[in-house]
Amino acid sequence: MHLLAFLLTALSFVPHVLAALVGLNTSEHDSLGARGYEVITNRFRTTWPVLPGQGGRNVVRYCYVDALSKGRLQSNLERAMQVWINALGGPASAATGHNLVFAEIQGQQGQQKFCCTSYTRLPGSQYRYVWDPEVQHDVLAIHWLNSRDQSTTLGYLPASNPIDDVHNRHHMHLSDIAPPHIYKIVHELGHVLGLDHEFQRPDRDQYLIYRCEKVRDFWPSLNRALDDPANQFIQDWEIRYKLCNEILFAVRYDFAGAAFIDNAGTQSRYNSHPFGAFDAQSVMMYDSTAGVDDALTSMYDPTKCPQNPAECAMVKRGNGPNGEPGVSLTRNFIPSAGDLDFVRAFYPWA
């Protein structure tokens, strides 16, 4: 069966909006002391399962969709996985307190095995593929795409019936186009495990300042929304507000700021649950240059982001009035203590 998949910076969030319609019961994990902004407790996602014949481990099984993806991504992906394992203190054991294993699938005779028997890249970061019938549908599919953007599904989506058991429902859209590569994949692996962006917590405005108009392509996206006849009865100020605060509206007009919208309301995001204090050191944070219009960023120009926090899209609140101009967020290369607490709480040694 041929499928056409579409990649957009923020589209990885869209299938999860409906989860906001279901109430959240976190009592099972409240006593664990876990930290991290996660999606495991929203009832639509679980941890990666314990598999028979794997020593009782929670196994994240993955495959590359084709030889090109493996050739371009294998080294960086394996190094990023090792960053997580090293940060946890080593492989799954009683001593390290976690039960997590990453494992690339193989053929029946131990040979190399790709997710797909056919894979074609199309313009606009789209692709067409034929899934290998010998590969189970819940395996994490690793795609290399010729794009500066990356996206990943969150957590594990169980299939309660055959209709839900669709292939490619767990995927990583990765690239090696824009460096640095490793830390970006470390971040994406956090999504695989069930961590969401720390800066999208519903209470994030207590800690951060977000300037929507500083995000790449804000003005072209706003103009598309203003020119859309579908919005003729909406006032200009409301269109701008919706572009910055409603994820489906932002995605409709190809606005990269969709990735920054917080979870303050069920209309914009699905239910996630924050544990503990806000964690600015989390690998699930963006640094202040992420997503910023290229004209506003320079590592050497004191008038631009990150040296001038007033030109950044997202910064930590500072000591000035209303926290302005803020303090630039630095890049986090390894999982924080809070990220690791999450793994040990939801993937505990058994």
Contacts in CASP RR format, 6 or more apart in sequence:
PFRMAT RR
TARGET T0000
AUTHOR 0000-0000-0000
METHOD contacts of the structure
MODEL  1
MHLLAFLLTALSFVPHVLAALVGLNTSEHDSLGARGYEVITNRFRTTWPV
LPGQGGRNVVRYCYVDALSKGRLQSNLERAMQVWINALGGPASAATGHNL
VFAEIQGQQGQQKFCCTSYTRLPGSQYRYVWDPEVQHDVLAIHWLNSRDQ
STTLGYLPASNPIDDVHNRHHMHLSDIAPPHIYKIVHELGHVLGLDHEFQ
RPDRDQYLIYRCEKVRDFWPSLNRALDDPANQFIQDWEIRYKLCNEILFA
VRYDFAGAAFIDNAGTQSRYNSHPFGAFDAQSVMMYDSTAGVDDALTSMY
DPTKCPQNPAECAMVKRGNGPNGEPGVSLTRNFIPSAGDLDFVRAFYPWA
1 130 0 8 1.000
1 131 0 8 1.000
2 128 0 8 1.000
2 129 0 8 1.000
2 130 0 8 1.000
3 128 0 8 1.000
3 129 0 8 1.000
3 131 0 8 1.000
3 168 0 8 1.000
4 122 0 8 1.000
4 126 0 8 1.000
4 127 0 8 1.000
4 128 0 8 1.000
5 126 0 8 1.000
5 127 0 8 1.000
5 128 0 8 1.000
5 129 0 8 1.000
5 168 0 8 1.000
6 125 0 8 1.000
6 126 0 8 1.000
7 124 0 8 1.000
7 125 0 8 1.000
7 126 0 8 1.000
7 127 0 8 1.000
7 145 0 8 1.000
7 147 0 8 1.000
7 149 0 8 1.000
7 151 0 8 1.000
7 173 0 8 1.000
8 125 0 8 1.000
8 149 0 8 1.000
8 151 0 8 1.000
8 251 0 8 1.000
8 254 0 8 1.000
9 149 0 8 1.000
9 151 0 8 1.000
9 256 0 8 1.000
9 257 0 8 1.000
9 258 0 8 1.000
9 259 0 8 1.000
10 151 0 8 1.000
10 247 0 8 1.000
10 250 0 8 1.000
10 251 0 8 1.000
10 255 0 8 1.000
10 256 0 8 1.000
10 257 0 8 1.000
10 258 0 8 1.000
10 259 0 8 1.000
11 151 0 8 1.000
11 251 0 8 1.000
12 151 0 8 1.000
12 152 0 8 1.000
12 153 0 8 1.000
12 154 0 8 1.000
12 173 0 8 1.000
12 191 0 8 1.000
13 247 0 8 1.000
13 258 0 8 1.000
13 259 0 8 1.000
13 269 0 8 1.000
13 270 0 8 1.000
14 247 0 8 1.000
14 248 0 8 1.000
14 251 0 8 1.000
16 39 0 8 1.000
16 44 0 8 1.000
16 154 0 8 1.000
16 269 0 8 1.000
16 270 0 8 1.000
17 247 0 8 1.000
17 248 0 8 1.000
17 269 0 8 1.000
17 270 0 8 1.000
18 44 0 8 1.000
18 270 0 8 1.000
19 39 0 8 1.000
19 42 0 8 1.000
19 43 0 8 1.000
19 44 0 8 1.000
19 270 0 8 1.000
19 271 0 8 1.000
20 265 0 8 1.000
20 266 0 8 1.000
20 267 0 8 1.000
20 269 0 8 1.000
20 270 0 8 1.000
20 271 0 8 1.000
21 266 0 8 1.000
22 42 0 8 1.000
22 43 0 8 1.000
22 44 0 8 1.000
22 271 0 8 1.000
23 43 0 8 1.000
23 271 0 8 1.000
24 41 0 8 1.000
24 42 0 8 1.000
24 43 0 8 1.000
24 271 0 8 1.000
24 273 0 8 1.000
25 41 0 8 1.000
25 43 0 8 1.000
26 41 0 8 1.000
26 273 0 8 1.000
28 41 0 8 1.000
29 40 0 8 1.000
29 41 0 8 1.000
29 275 0 8 1.000
29 345 0 8 1.000
29 346 0 8 1.000
32 345 0 8 1.000
33 275 0 8 1.000
33 276 0 8 1.000
33 341 0 8 1.000
33 345 0 8 1.000
34 275 0 8 1.000
34 338 0 8 1.000
34 341 0 8 1.000
34 342 0 8 1.000
34 344 0 8 1.000
34 345 0 8 1.000
34 346 0 8 1.000
35 275 0 8 1.000
35 276 0 8 1.000
35 277 0 8 1.000
35 279 0 8 1.000
35 337 0 8 1.000
35 338 0 8 1.000
35 339 0 8 1.000
35 341 0 8 1.000
35 342 0 8 1.000
36 195 0 8 1.000
36 198 0 8 1.000
36 274 0 8 1.000
36 275 0 8 1.000
36 276 0 8 1.000
36 279 0 8 1.000
36 282 0 8 1.000
36 284 0 8 1.000
36 338 0 8 1.000
36 339 0 8 1.000
36 341 0 8 1.000
36 342 0 8 1.000
37 195 0 8 1.000
37 196 0 8 1.000
37 197 0 8 1.000
37 198 0 8 1.000
37 200 0 8 1.000
37 201 0 8 1.000
37 272 0 8 1.000
37 273 0 8 1.000
37 274 0 8 1.000
37 275 0 8 1.000
37 282 0 8 1.000
37 284 0 8 1.000
38 194 0 8 1.000
38 195 0 8 1.000
38 196 0 8 1.000
38 272 0 8 1.000
38 273 0 8 1.000
38 275 0 8 1.000
38 342 0 8 1.000
38 346 0 8 1.000
39 45 0 8 1.000
39 154 0 8 1.000
39 155 0 8 1.000
39 194 0 8 1.000
39 195 0 8 1.000
39 196 0 8 1.000
39 270 0 8 1.000
39 271 0 8 1.000
39 272 0 8 1.000
40 46 0 8 1.000
40 47 0 8 1.000
40 155 0 8 1.000
40 194 0 8 1.000
40 346 0 8 1.000
41 272 0 8 1.000
41 273 0 8 1.000
42 270 0 8 1.000
42 271 0 8 1.000
42 272 0 8 1.000
42 273 0 8 1.000
44 157 0 8 1.000
44 270 0 8 1.000
45 154 0 8 1.000
45 155 0 8 1.000
45 156 0 8 1.000
45 157 0 8 1.000
45 194 0 8 1.000
46 155 0 8 1.000
46 156 0 8 1.000
46 158 0 8 1.000
47 58 0 8 1.000
47 155 0 8 1.000
47 156 0 8 1.000
47 193 0 8 1.000
47 194 0 8 1.000
47 346 0 8 1.000
47 347 0 8 1.000
48 58 0 8 1.000
48 59 0 8 1.000
48 60 0 8 1.000
48 100 0 8 1.000
48 155 0 8 1.000
48 156 0 8 1.000
48 192 0 8 1.000
48 193 0 8 1.000
48 347 0 8 1.000
49 58 0 8 1.000
49 59 0 8 1.000
49 156 0 8 1.000
49 158 0 8 1.000
50 56 0 8 1.000
50 57 0 8 1.000
50 58 0 8 1.000
50 59 0 8 1.000
50 99 0 8 1.000
50 350 0 8 1.000
51 57 0 8 1.000
51 59 0 8 1.000
51 61 0 8 1.000
54 101 0 8 1.000
54 103 0 8 1.000
56 99 0 8 1.000
56 350 0 8 1.000
57 92 0 8 1.000
57 99 0 8 1.000
57 100 0 8 1.000
57 101 0 8 1.000
58 99 0 8 1.000
58 100 0 8 1.000
58 101 0 8 1.000
58 347 0 8 1.000
59 101 0 8 1.000
59 102 0 8 1.000
59 103 0 8 1.000
60 100 0 8 1.000
60 101 0 8 1.000
60 102 0 8 1.000
60 103 0 8 1.000
60 140 0 8 1.000
60 192 0 8 1.000
60 193 0 8 1.000
61 103 0 8 1.000
61 104 0 8 1.000
61 105 0 8 1.000
61 136 0 8 1.000
61 138 0 8 1.000
61 139 0 8 1.000
61 140 0 8 1.000
62 102 0 8 1.000
62 103 0 8 1.000
62 104 0 8 1.000
62 105 0 8 1.000
62 139 0 8 1.000
62 140 0 8 1.000
62 141 0 8 1.000
62 142 0 8 1.000
62 172 0 8 1.000
63 104 0 8 1.000
63 105 0 8 1.000
63 113 0 8 1.000
63 114 0 8 1.000
63 115 0 8 1.000
63 135 0 8 1.000
63 139 0 8 1.000
63 140 0 8 1.000
63 141 0 8 1.000
63 142 0 8 1.000
64 70 0 8 1.000
64 71 0 8 1.000
64 73 0 8 1.000
64 74 0 8 1.000
64 104 0 8 1.000
64 114 0 8 1.000
64 115 0 8 1.000
64 142 0 8 1.000
65 114 0 8 1.000
65 115 0 8 1.000
65 116 0 8 1.000
65 119 0 8 1.000
65 127 0 8 1.000
65 129 0 8 1.000
65 141 0 8 1.000
65 142 0 8 1.000
65 143 0 8 1.000
65 144 0 8 1.000
66 114 0 8 1.000
66 115 0 8 1.000
66 116 0 8 1.000
66 119 0 8 1.000
67 114 0 8 1.000
68 144 0 8 1.000
69 119 0 8 1.000
69 142 0 8 1.000
69 143 0 8 1.000
69 144 0 8 1.000
70 114 0 8 1.000
70 142 0 8 1.000
71 144 0 8 1.000
72 144 0 8 1.000
72 176 0 8 1.000
73 142 0 8 1.000
73 144 0 8 1.000
73 174 0 8 1.000
73 176 0 8 1.000
76 174 0 8 1.000
76 176 0 8 1.000
76 181 0 8 1.000
76 182 0 8 1.000
76 185 0 8 1.000
77 142 0 8 1.000
77 174 0 8 1.000
77 185 0 8 1.000
79 182 0 8 1.000
79 185 0 8 1.000
80 182 0 8 1.000
80 183 0 8 1.000
80 185 0 8 1.000
80 186 0 8 1.000
80 188 0 8 1.000
80 189 0 8 1.000
81 102 0 8 1.000
81 189 0 8 1.000
83 182 0 8 1.000
83 186 0 8 1.000
83 333 0 8 1.000
83 334 0 8 1.000
83 335 0 8 1.000
84 100 0 8 1.000
84 186 0 8 1.000
84 189 0 8 1.000
84 190 0 8 1.000
84 335 0 8 1.000
84 343 0 8 1.000
85 91 0 8 1.000
85 100 0 8 1.000
85 102 0 8 1.000
87 334 0 8 1.000
87 335 0 8 1.000
87 339 0 8 1.000
87 340 0 8 1.000
88 96 0 8 1.000
88 97 0 8 1.000
88 98 0 8 1.000
88 100 0 8 1.000
88 335 0 8 1.000
88 340 0 8 1.000
88 343 0 8 1.000
88 344 0 8 1.000
89 96 0 8 1.000
90 96 0 8 1.000
91 101 0 8 1.000
92 98 0 8 1.000
92 99 0 8 1.000
92 100 0 8 1.000
92 101 0 8 1.000
92 349 0 8 1.000
93 349 0 8 1.000
94 349 0 8 1.000
96 349 0 8 1.000
97 344 0 8 1.000
97 348 0 8 1.000
97 349 0 8 1.000
98 343 0 8 1.000
98 344 0 8 1.000
98 347 0 8 1.000
98 348 0 8 1.000
98 349 0 8 1.000
99 347 0 8 1.000
99 348 0 8 1.000
99 349 0 8 1.000
99 350 0 8 1.000
100 193 0 8 1.000
100 343 0 8 1.000
100 347 0 8 1.000
105 113 0 8 1.000
105 135 0 8 1.000
105 139 0 8 1.000
106 112 0 8 1.000
106 113 0 8 1.000
107 113 0 8 1.000
107 134 0 8 1.000
108 134 0 8 1.000
113 132 0 8 1.000
113 134 0 8 1.000
113 135 0 8 1.000
114 132 0 8 1.000
115 129 0 8 1.000
115 131 0 8 1.000
115 132 0 8 1.000
115 135 0 8 1.000
115 139 0 8 1.000
115 141 0 8 1.000
115 142 0 8 1.000
115 167 0 8 1.000
115 168 0 8 1.000
116 129 0 8 1.000
116 130 0 8 1.000
116 131 0 8 1.000
116 132 0 8 1.000
116 141 0 8 1.000
117 130 0 8 1.000
117 131 0 8 1.000
117 132 0 8 1.000
118 128 0 8 1.000
118 129 0 8 1.000
118 130 0 8 1.000
119 127 0 8 1.000
119 128 0 8 1.000
119 129 0 8 1.000
119 130 0 8 1.000
120 127 0 8 1.000
120 128 0 8 1.000
120 129 0 8 1.000
121 127 0 8 1.000
121 145 0 8 1.000
121 146 0 8 1.000
122 128 0 8 1.000
124 147 0 8 1.000
125 145 0 8 1.000
125 146 0 8 1.000
125 147 0 8 1.000
125 149 0 8 1.000
125 173 0 8 1.000
127 143 0 8 1.000
127 145 0 8 1.000
129 168 0 8 1.000
131 137 0 8 1.000
131 167 0 8 1.000
131 168 0 8 1.000
135 167 0 8 1.000
137 159 0 8 1.000
137 165 0 8 1.000
137 166 0 8 1.000
137 167 0 8 1.000
137 169 0 8 1.000
138 156 0 8 1.000
138 157 0 8 1.000
138 159 0 8 1.000
138 165 0 8 1.000
138 169 0 8 1.000
138 170 0 8 1.000
139 170 0 8 1.000
140 170 0 8 1.000
140 171 0 8 1.000
140 172 0 8 1.000
140 192 0 8 1.000
141 167 0 8 1.000
141 168 0 8 1.000
141 170 0 8 1.000
141 171 0 8 1.000
141 172 0 8 1.000
142 171 0 8 1.000
142 172 0 8 1.000
142 174 0 8 1.000
143 171 0 8 1.000
143 172 0 8 1.000
143 173 0 8 1.000
143 174 0 8 1.000
144 174 0 8 1.000
144 175 0 8 1.000
144 176 0 8 1.000
145 173 0 8 1.000
145 174 0 8 1.000
145 175 0 8 1.000
146 175 0 8 1.000
146 177 0 8 1.000
147 173 0 8 1.000
147 175 0 8 1.000
147 177 0 8 1.000
148 175 0 8 1.000
148 177 0 8 1.000
148 178 0 8 1.000
149 173 0 8 1.000
149 175 0 8 1.000
149 256 0 8 1.000
150 172 0 8 1.000
150 173 0 8 1.000
150 174 0 8 1.000
150 175 0 8 1.000
150 184 0 8 1.000
150 185 0 8 1.000
150 188 0 8 1.000
151 172 0 8 1.000
151 173 0 8 1.000
151 188 0 8 1.000
152 171 0 8 1.000
152 172 0 8 1.000
152 173 0 8 1.000
152 188 0 8 1.000
152 189 0 8 1.000
152 190 0 8 1.000
152 191 0 8 1.000
152 192 0 8 1.000
153 169 0 8 1.000
153 170 0 8 1.000
153 171 0 8 1.000
153 172 0 8 1.000
153 191 0 8 1.000
153 192 0 8 1.000
154 191 0 8 1.000
154 192 0 8 1.000
154 194 0 8 1.000
154 195 0 8 1.000
154 196 0 8 1.000
155 170 0 8 1.000
155 191 0 8 1.000
155 192 0 8 1.000
155 193 0 8 1.000
155 194 0 8 1.000
156 170 0 8 1.000
156 194 0 8 1.000
157 164 0 8 1.000
157 169 0 8 1.000
157 170 0 8 1.000
158 164 0 8 1.000
159 165 0 8 1.000
159 166 0 8 1.000
170 192 0 8 1.000
172 188 0 8 1.000
172 192 0 8 1.000
174 185 0 8 1.000
174 188 0 8 1.000
182 333 0 8 1.000
183 283 0 8 1.000
183 331 0 8 1.000
183 332 0 8 1.000
183 333 0 8 1.000
183 334 0 8 1.000
186 283 0 8 1.000
186 333 0 8 1.000
186 334 0 8 1.000
186 335 0 8 1.000
187 283 0 8 1.000
187 284 0 8 1.000
190 283 0 8 1.000
190 284 0 8 1.000
190 335 0 8 1.000
190 339 0 8 1.000
191 284 0 8 1.000
193 342 0 8 1.000
193 343 0 8 1.000
193 346 0 8 1.000
193 347 0 8 1.000
194 346 0 8 1.000
195 282 0 8 1.000
195 284 0 8 1.000
195 339 0 8 1.000
195 342 0 8 1.000
196 263 0 8 1.000
196 272 0 8 1.000
196 284 0 8 1.000
197 259 0 8 1.000
197 284 0 8 1.000
197 285 0 8 1.000
197 286 0 8 1.000
198 204 0 8 1.000
198 278 0 8 1.000
198 279 0 8 1.000
198 280 0 8 1.000
198 282 0 8 1.000
198 284 0 8 1.000
198 285 0 8 1.000
199 208 0 8 1.000
199 210 0 8 1.000
199 260 0 8 1.000
199 262 0 8 1.000
199 284 0 8 1.000
199 285 0 8 1.000
199 286 0 8 1.000
199 314 0 8 1.000
200 260 0 8 1.000
200 261 0 8 1.000
200 262 0 8 1.000
200 263 0 8 1.000
200 269 0 8 1.000
200 272 0 8 1.000
201 262 0 8 1.000
201 263 0 8 1.000
201 272 0 8 1.000
201 274 0 8 1.000
201 278 0 8 1.000
202 262 0 8 1.000
202 263 0 8 1.000
202 264 0 8 1.000
202 265 0 8 1.000
202 274 0 8 1.000
203 274 0 8 1.000
203 278 0 8 1.000
204 210 0 8 1.000
204 262 0 8 1.000
204 278 0 8 1.000
205 262 0 8 1.000
205 264 0 8 1.000
206 278 0 8 1.000
206 317 0 8 1.000
207 278 0 8 1.000
207 280 0 8 1.000
207 316 0 8 1.000
207 317 0 8 1.000
208 314 0 8 1.000
208 315 0 8 1.000
208 316 0 8 1.000
208 317 0 8 1.000
209 314 0 8 1.000
209 315 0 8 1.000
209 316 0 8 1.000
209 317 0 8 1.000
209 322 0 8 1.000
209 323 0 8 1.000
209 324 0 8 1.000
209 326 0 8 1.000
210 260 0 8 1.000
210 262 0 8 1.000
210 313 0 8 1.000
210 314 0 8 1.000
211 312 0 8 1.000
211 313 0 8 1.000
211 314 0 8 1.000
212 218 0 8 1.000
212 243 0 8 1.000
212 244 0 8 1.000
212 257 0 8 1.000
212 260 0 8 1.000
212 313 0 8 1.000
213 219 0 8 1.000
214 292 0 8 1.000
214 293 0 8 1.000
214 296 0 8 1.000
214 305 0 8 1.000
214 311 0 8 1.000
214 312 0 8 1.000
214 313 0 8 1.000
215 255 0 8 1.000
215 256 0 8 1.000
215 257 0 8 1.000
215 260 0 8 1.000
215 291 0 8 1.000
215 292 0 8 1.000
215 293 0 8 1.000
215 313 0 8 1.000
216 256 0 8 1.000
216 291 0 8 1.000
216 292 0 8 1.000
216 293 0 8 1.000
216 294 0 8 1.000
217 254 0 8 1.000
217 255 0 8 1.000
217 256 0 8 1.000
217 293 0 8 1.000
218 243 0 8 1.000
218 255 0 8 1.000
218 257 0 8 1.000
218 293 0 8 1.000
221 243 0 8 1.000
221 250 0 8 1.000
221 253 0 8 1.000
221 254 0 8 1.000
221 255 0 8 1.000
222 239 0 8 1.000
222 240 0 8 1.000
222 243 0 8 1.000
222 253 0 8 1.000
224 253 0 8 1.000
224 254 0 8 1.000
225 231 0 8 1.000
225 239 0 8 1.000
225 242 0 8 1.000
225 243 0 8 1.000
225 249 0 8 1.000
225 252 0 8 1.000
225 253 0 8 1.000
226 236 0 8 1.000
226 239 0 8 1.000
228 253 0 8 1.000
231 239 0 8 1.000
234 242 0 8 1.000
242 249 0 8 1.000
242 250 0 8 1.000
243 249 0 8 1.000
243 250 0 8 1.000
243 253 0 8 1.000
243 255 0 8 1.000
244 250 0 8 1.000
244 257 0 8 1.000
244 261 0 8 1.000
245 261 0 8 1.000
245 268 0 8 1.000
246 261 0 8 1.000
246 267 0 8 1.000
246 268 0 8 1.000
247 258 0 8 1.000
247 261 0 8 1.000
247 268 0 8 1.000
247 269 0 8 1.000
248 268 0 8 1.000
250 257 0 8 1.000
250 258 0 8 1.000
250 261 0 8 1.000
251 258 0 8 1.000
256 291 0 8 1.000
257 291 0 8 1.000
259 291 0 8 1.000
260 286 0 8 1.000
260 313 0 8 1.000
260 314 0 8 1.000
261 268 0 8 1.000
261 269 0 8 1.000
262 268 0 8 1.000
262 269 0 8 1.000
263 269 0 8 1.000
263 270 0 8 1.000
263 271 0 8 1.000
263 272 0 8 1.000
275 341 0 8 1.000
275 342 0 8 1.000
279 285 0 8 1.000
279 336 0 8 1.000
279 338 0 8 1.000
279 339 0 8 1.000
280 316 0 8 1.000
280 329 0 8 1.000
281 332 0 8 1.000
281 336 0 8 1.000
281 337 0 8 1.000
281 338 0 8 1.000
282 332 0 8 1.000
282 335 0 8 1.000
282 336 0 8 1.000
282 338 0 8 1.000
282 339 0 8 1.000
283 332 0 8 1.000
283 333 0 8 1.000
283 334 0 8 1.000
283 335 0 8 1.000
283 336 0 8 1.000
283 339 0 8 1.000
284 339 0 8 1.000
285 329 0 8 1.000
285 332 0 8 1.000
286 314 0 8 1.000
286 329 0 8 1.000
287 306 0 8 1.000
287 328 0 8 1.000
287 329 0 8 1.000
287 330 0 8 1.000
287 331 0 8 1.000
287 332 0 8 1.000
288 305 0 8 1.000
288 306 0 8 1.000
288 309 0 8 1.000
288 312 0 8 1.000
288 313 0 8 1.000
288 314 0 8 1.000
288 315 0 8 1.000
288 328 0 8 1.000
288 329 0 8 1.000
288 330 0 8 1.000
289 297 0 8 1.000
289 305 0 8 1.000
289 306 0 8 1.000
289 312 0 8 1.000
290 313 0 8 1.000
290 314 0 8 1.000
291 313 0 8 1.000
292 305 0 8 1.000
292 311 0 8 1.000
292 312 0 8 1.000
292 313 0 8 1.000
296 304 0 8 1.000
296 305 0 8 1.000
296 311 0 8 1.000
296 312 0 8 1.000
297 304 0 8 1.000
297 305 0 8 1.000
297 306 0 8 1.000
297 311 0 8 1.000
298 304 0 8 1.000
298 305 0 8 1.000
298 307 0 8 1.000
299 306 0 8 1.000
299 307 0 8 1.000
300 307 0 8 1.000
301 307 0 8 1.000
302 308 0 8 1.000
303 311 0 8 1.000
304 311 0 8 1.000
305 311 0 8 1.000
305 312 0 8 1.000
305 313 0 8 1.000
305 328 0 8 1.000
306 312 0 8 1.000
306 328 0 8 1.000
306 329 0 8 1.000
306 330 0 8 1.000
307 328 0 8 1.000
308 325 0 8 1.000
309 315 0 8 1.000
309 325 0 8 1.000
309 326 0 8 1.000
309 327 0 8 1.000
309 328 0 8 1.000
310 324 0 8 1.000
310 325 0 8 1.000
310 326 0 8 1.000
312 328 0 8 1.000
312 329 0 8 1.000
314 329 0 8 1.000
315 325 0 8 1.000
315 326 0 8 1.000
315 327 0 8 1.000
315 328 0 8 1.000
315 329 0 8 1.000
316 326 0 8 1.000
316 327 0 8 1.000
316 328 0 8 1.000
316 329 0 8 1.000
317 323 0 8 1.000
317 326 0 8 1.000
317 327 0 8 1.000
318 324 0 8 1.000
318 325 0 8 1.000
318 326 0 8 1.000
318 327 0 8 1.000
320 326 0 8 1.000
335 343 0 8 1.000
END
